[in-house]
Amino acid sequence: MLTDYIHAAMRRARYEILEDDGSFYGEIPGFDGVWANSFTLEGCRDELEEVLEGWIVLSLSRNLPLPAVDGHSIEIAPAS
């Protein structure tokens, strides 16, 4: 479930090369604050996935809703 969600979100990632230093910048639309920057595309992807994982953990720990991604969603059931 979590892996499928992360993979779906990463498929939405957008990357660009920054003109000032030639590094790669990546972000995932719909995931505010989830971005990465690295001198290689592979490094940018890896960093972006790590940031996404941390963002998910933080959001869940604060009971914040996570956006649905291509039919994948993560919801925490209320404690009984």
Helices and strands as residue ranges (DSSP letters): H 2-11, E 14-17, E 24-27, E 35-38, H 41-61
